[in-house]
Amino acid sequence: MLKNRKVIITGAASGIGKEIVKQCLHVGASVIACDINEYSLHELKRSIDDHYVLHTYQLDVSKYEEVAKFFIYVETEHSDVDSLVNNAGIYLAKNILDYQADEIDKVLDINVKGFIYFSQMFGKKLLQSQRKGVIVNMSSVSGIEGSSDAIYGLSKAAILGLTKSSAMNFSPYIRVNAVAPTMVNTPMMDTIPDWRKEEYLNHQLIDTPVMPEDVADTVIFLLSDKSKHYTGATFDINNGGYLR
């Protein structure tokens, strides 16, 4: 589905991001995997068969200068890049009453500004040459229904607005869509309060847990030409837990 496509993926070395990397490679794309954790990137590279085309790049998505440097590298080494998955994010599992100012900044810098920086620089690159491309933004059910961690919920709601506005700003060349999963079976799930997990599960109409590969399936669809008429949309992956 993604033959001859080149995809940038942030937060690529673990969890959902790692699964997106694997599935993109499996369906024919070449991938530039970005993550702040250099060791995890090394382990990701070791786990991938040599016949796949995987490049890794260590950076902090919340640092504008590092993202700008990355896009200079992209222009030099991967000028044919045409797809971006904004996935990097953090979840501190804290009540808003317990947040410190530096913690608020950290969540918003990574979960919101990181998406903005990558979207801006990717958008400029493709629009200048009037090339077609795709952006997929990883949001969350928390951005739609609220979160026990209000700062995280705020950040994921912001991504929905960024998705719609970017779809307008980047048309007709770049399609921009969001994915909003429910709880996914990753290490992050261990930090969600038990009472909130129960609320999510009690609402769901499908009793099969959502796995990272399920989210990756939707991302692959949105990156592919099979979704060529979708832009500015949010794709819920929540087992029917919240019907809108």
Buried (B, 14 or more C-beta within 10 A) or exposed (E): BBEEBBBBBBBBBBBBBBBBBBBBBBBBBBBBBBBBBEEBBEEBEEEBEEEBEBBBBBBBBBBBEBBEEBBEEBEEEBEEBBBBBBBBBBBBBBEBEEBEEEBBBBBBBBBBBBBBBBBBBBBEBBBEEEBEBBBBBBBBBBBBBBBBBBBBBBBBBBBBEBBBEBBEBBEEEBBBBBBBBBBBBBEBBEEBEEEBEEEBBEBBEEEEBBBBBBBBBBBBBBBBEEBEEBBBBBBBBBBEBBEE
